[in-house]
């Protein structure tokens, strides 16, 4: 148990380093965007927004789009 503190410090340092690496990644390399092109992401996001606006319109709530 003499190395317990060193392990914890090394683990914390590693987590901080991984967080920095993840910050520097482009949006195409993260999560649900991985492997998707910019155009694909734009199209997917536009479809999602259209669905949200349609649901809001059906409920009778004002939409959040700027016109």
Residue, then its C-alpha position, 0 to 999 in steps of 0.5 A: x500500500x505504499x504506492x497508493x497515493x502515487x497511483x491516485x495522482x497518476x490516475x488524476x493526471x492521466x484523466x486530465x491529459x485525456x480531457x485535454x486531448x478530447x477538447x482538441x478533437x474536431x467535432x467529426x471525431x466525437x461521439x455520434x459524429x464519428x465518421x460522419x461528414x460535415x454535410x451528413x451532420x448538417x442534414x441530420x441536425x436539420x432533420x431533427x430541428x424540423x421534427x421538433x418544429x413540427x411537434x411544437x406546431x402540433x402542440x400549438x406552441x410557438x416555434x423557436x425559429x427566427x423568421 
